[in-house]
Amino acid sequence: MSISKSKNLERRLNNIAQEATNELNNVCGSSLWESLGFTFFDQIEDPKKVAKANFYYGQLQIINEIKFFI
């Protein structure tokens, strides 16, 4: 992969990660989930919010795995 394509991919992944982080902050009401991790979602009572939090947390995990390999 060329350097420009690699940088472009990294920029896109960072944008997606930032969007996922913002959504998690909105769903959880704070950034406390960042220090507690996945277990923080057990405290959320609304099942729709839990599902949304799981989705975005999963996105962040995938992004971190992709970044590890590039």
MITI-963839 format. One record per atom (N, C-alpha, C): x, y, z; residue number from 1; residue in three letters; chain. Coordinates in nm, 2 decimals. Last residue first. Layout:
BEGIN
        X        Y        Z   pos   code   unit
        X        Y        Z   NUM    Ala      A
...
END
This chain:
BEGIN
        X        Y        Z   pos   code   unit
    -0.19    -0.21     1.02    70    Ile      A
    -0.14    -0.12     0.91    70    Ile      A
    -0.02    -0.05     0.95    70    Ile      A
    -0.27    -0.36     1.24    69    Phe      A
    -0.22    -0.43     1.12    69    Phe      A
    -0.17    -0.34     1.01    69    Phe      A
    -0.38    -0.18     1.41    68    Phe      A
    -0.27    -0.26     1.46    68    Phe      A
    -0.20    -0.33     1.34    68    Phe      A
    -0.60    -0.08     1.28    67    Lys      A
    -0.48     0.01     1.29    67    Lys      A
    -0.36    -0.07     1.34    67    Lys      A
    -0.77    -0.30     1.31    66    Ile      A
    -0.72    -0.26     1.17    66    Ile      A
    -0.60    -0.18     1.19    66    Ile      A
    -0.82    -0.29     1.58    65    Glu      A
    -0.76    -0.41     1.52    65    Glu      A
    -0.70    -0.38     1.39    65    Glu      A
    -0.95    -0.04     1.60    64    Asn      A
    -0.82    -0.06     1.67    64    Asn      A
    -0.75    -0.18     1.62    64    Asn      A
    -1.18    -0.09     1.46    63    Ile      A
    -1.08     0.01     1.41    63    Ile      A
    -0.95    -0.01     1.48    63    Ile      A
    -1.30    -0.28     1.62    62    Ile      A
    -1.26    -0.32     1.49    62    Ile      A
    -1.15    -0.22     1.43    62    Ile      A
    -1.35    -0.13     1.85    61    Gln      A
    -1.26    -0.24     1.86    61    Gln      A
    -1.21    -0.29     1.72    61    Gln      A
    -1.53     0.06     1.74    60    Leu      A
    -1.40     0.11     1.80    60    Leu      A
    -1.30    -0.01     1.81    60    Leu      A
    -1.74    -0.10     1.68    59    Gln      A
    -1.68    -0.03     1.58    59    Gln      A
    -1.54     0.01     1.62    59    Gln      A
    -1.82    -0.18     1.94    58    Gly      A
    -1.77    -0.28     1.85    58    Gly      A
    -1.69    -0.22     1.73    58    Gly      A
    -1.91     0.06     2.03    57    Tyr      A
    -1.80     0.00     2.10    57    Tyr      A
    -1.73    -0.10     2.01    57    Tyr      A
    -2.14     0.08     1.87    56    Tyr      A
    -2.03     0.18     1.85    56    Tyr      A
    -1.90     0.13     1.92    56    Tyr      A
    -2.29    -0.14     1.96    55    Phe      A
    -2.26    -0.12     1.82    55    Phe      A
    -2.13    -0.04     1.80    55    Phe      A
    -2.32    -0.09     2.23    54    Asn      A
    -2.25    -0.21     2.19    54    Asn      A
    -2.20    -0.20     2.04    54    Asn      A
    -2.48     0.14     2.22    53    Ala      A
    -2.34     0.15     2.28    53    Ala      A
    -2.26     0.03     2.24    53    Ala      A
    -2.71     0.04     2.10    52    Lys      A
    -2.63     0.14     2.03    52    Lys      A
    -2.49     0.15     2.09    52    Lys      A
    -2.79    -0.14     2.30    51    Ala      A
    -2.76    -0.19     2.17    51    Ala      A
    -2.68    -0.09     2.09    51    Ala      A
    -2.83     0.05     2.51    50    Val      A
    -2.73    -0.06     2.53    50    Val      A
    -2.69    -0.11     2.39    50    Val      A
    -3.04     0.20     2.40    49    Lys      A
    -2.91     0.26     2.43    49    Lys      A
    -2.80     0.16     2.45    49    Lys      A
    -3.24     0.00     2.40    48    Lys      A
    -3.20     0.06     2.28    48    Lys      A
    -3.06     0.13     2.29    48    Lys      A
    -3.27    -0.06     2.68    47    Pro      A
    -3.22    -0.16     2.59    47    Pro      A
    -3.17    -0.10     2.45    47    Pro      A
    -3.19     0.15     2.94    46    Asp      A
    -3.26     0.15     2.81    46    Asp      A
    -3.20     0.05     2.72    46    Asp      A
    -3.00     0.14     3.14    45    Glu      A
    -3.12     0.07     3.16    45    Glu      A
    -3.20     0.06     3.03    45    Glu      A
    -2.66     0.09     3.19    44    Ile      A
    -2.76     0.16     3.11    44    Ile      A
    -2.89     0.08     3.11    44    Ile      A
    -2.48    -0.07     3.32    43    Gln      A
    -2.55     0.03     3.40    43    Gln      A
    -2.66     0.10     3.32    43    Gln      A
    -2.35    -0.22     3.13    42    Asp      A
    -2.45    -0.29     3.22    42    Asp      A
    -2.53    -0.19     3.30    42    Asp      A
    -2.17    -0.05     3.02    41    Phe      A
    -2.29    -0.06     2.95    41    Phe      A
    -2.40    -0.14     3.03    41    Phe      A
    -1.93    -0.08     3.16    40    Phe      A
    -2.01     0.03     3.18    40    Phe      A
    -2.15     0.02     3.13    40    Phe      A
    -1.80    -0.30     3.05    39    Thr      A
    -1.88    -0.32     3.17    39    Thr      A
    -1.97    -0.20     3.20    39    Thr      A
    -1.63    -0.20     2.85    38    Phe      A
    -1.75    -0.26     2.81    38    Phe      A
    -1.85    -0.28     2.93    38    Phe      A
    -1.47     0.07     3.03    37    Gly      A
    -1.48    -0.03     2.92    37    Gly      A
    -1.62    -0.08     2.90    37    Gly      A
    -1.39     0.26     3.21    36    Leu      A
    -1.45     0.13     3.26    36    Leu      A
    -1.46     0.03     3.15    36    Leu      A
    -1.28     0.46     3.06    35    Ser      A
    -1.20     0.41     3.16    35    Ser      A
    -1.25     0.27     3.21    35    Ser      A
    -1.49     0.51     2.88    34    Glu      A
    -1.35     0.49     2.83    34    Glu      A
    -1.26     0.43     2.93    34    Glu      A
    -1.72     0.56     3.02    33    Trp      A
    -1.71     0.43     2.96    33    Trp      A
    -1.57     0.41     2.91    33    Trp      A
    -1.71     0.83     3.08    32    Leu      A
    -1.67     0.74     3.18    32    Leu      A
    -1.65     0.60     3.13    32    Leu      A
    -1.79     1.04     2.94    31    Ser      A
    -1.68     0.96     2.88    31    Ser      A
    -1.63     0.86     2.98    31    Ser      A
    -2.15     1.05     2.94    30    Ser      A
    -2.02     1.10     2.98    30    Ser      A
    -1.92     1.01     2.91    30    Ser      A
    -2.38     0.94     2.84    29    Gly      A
    -2.39     1.06     2.91    29    Gly      A
    -2.26     1.12     2.97    29    Gly      A
    -2.40     0.72     2.67    28    Cys      A
    -2.36     0.70     2.81    28    Cys      A
    -2.37     0.82     2.90    28    Cys      A
    -2.46     0.85     2.43    27    Val      A
    -2.54     0.74     2.48    27    Val      A
    -2.52     0.72     2.63    27    Val      A
    -2.25     1.04     2.40    26    Asn      A
    -2.39     1.08     2.40    26    Asn      A
    -2.48     0.97     2.46    26    Asn      A
    -2.03     0.87     2.39    25    Asn      A
    -2.04     0.98     2.50    25    Asn      A
    -2.18     1.02     2.51    25    Asn      A
    -2.09     0.73     2.16    24    Leu      A
    -2.08     0.66     2.29    24    Leu      A
    -2.09     0.76     2.41    24    Leu      A
    -2.07     0.93     1.97    23    Glu      A
    -2.19     0.86     1.99    23    Glu      A
    -2.20     0.79     2.13    23    Glu      A
    -1.79     0.99     2.00    22    Asn      A
    -1.89     1.09     2.02    22    Asn      A
    -2.03     1.03     2.05    22    Asn      A
    -1.68     0.75     1.92    21    Thr      A
    -1.66     0.80     2.05    21    Thr      A
    -1.76     0.90     2.09    21    Thr      A
    -1.77     0.74     1.65    20    Ala      A
    -1.81     0.64     1.74    20    Ala      A
    -1.79     0.68     1.89    20    Ala      A
    -1.63     0.96     1.55    19    Glu      A
    -1.77     0.96     1.55    19    Glu      A
    -1.83     0.86     1.64    19    Glu      A
    -1.37     0.87     1.59    18    Gln      A
    -1.41     0.99     1.66    18    Gln      A
    -1.57     1.00     1.66    18    Gln      A
    -1.36     0.65     1.42    17    Ala      A
    -1.34     0.63     1.56    17    Ala      A
    -1.39     0.75     1.64    17    Ala      A
    -1.39     0.78     1.17    16    Ile      A
    -1.49     0.69     1.22    16    Ile      A
    -1.48     0.67     1.37    16    Ile      A
    -1.15     0.93     1.17    15    Asn      A
    -1.28     1.00     1.16    15    Asn      A
    -1.39     0.91     1.21    15    Asn      A
    -0.96     0.72     1.17    14    Asn      A
    -0.97     0.82     1.29    14    Asn      A
    -1.10     0.90     1.29    14    Asn      A
    -1.01     0.61     0.93    13    Leu      A
    -1.04     0.53     1.05    13    Leu      A
    -1.05     0.62     1.17    13    Leu      A
    -0.93     0.82     0.76    12    Arg      A
    -1.07     0.77     0.76    12    Arg      A
    -1.11     0.69     0.89    12    Arg      A
    -0.66     0.83     0.82    11    Arg      A
    -0.74     0.95     0.85    11    Arg      A
    -0.89     0.91     0.85    11    Arg      A
    -0.58     0.58     0.74    10    Glu      A
    -0.57     0.61     0.88    10    Glu      A
    -0.65     0.73     0.91    10    Glu      A
    -0.63     0.61     0.46     9    Leu      A
    -0.70     0.50     0.54     9    Leu      A
    -0.69     0.54     0.69     9    Leu      A
    -0.44     0.81     0.41     8    Asn      A
    -0.58     0.83     0.38     8    Asn      A
    -0.67     0.73     0.46     8    Asn      A
    -0.20     0.67     0.46     7    Lys      A
    -0.24     0.79     0.54     7    Lys      A
    -0.39     0.82     0.53     7    Lys      A
    -0.22     0.48     0.27     6    Ser      A
    -0.21     0.44     0.41     6    Ser      A
    -0.25     0.55     0.50     6    Ser      A
    -0.21     0.63     0.03     5    Lys      A
    -0.33     0.55     0.06     5    Lys      A
    -0.33     0.51     0.21     5    Lys      A
     0.05     0.74     0.06     4    Ser      A
    -0.07     0.83     0.06     4    Ser      A
    -0.20     0.75     0.09     4    Ser      A
     0.21     0.51     0.06     3    Ile      A
     0.21     0.60     0.18     3    Ile      A
     0.08     0.68     0.18     3    Ile      A
     0.06     0.22    -0.08     2    Ser      A
     0.14     0.34    -0.09     2    Ser      A
     0.12     0.42     0.04     2    Ser      A
     0.09    -0.12     0.00     1    Met      A
     0.00     0.00     0.00     1    Met      A
     0.09     0.12     0.00     1    Met      A
END
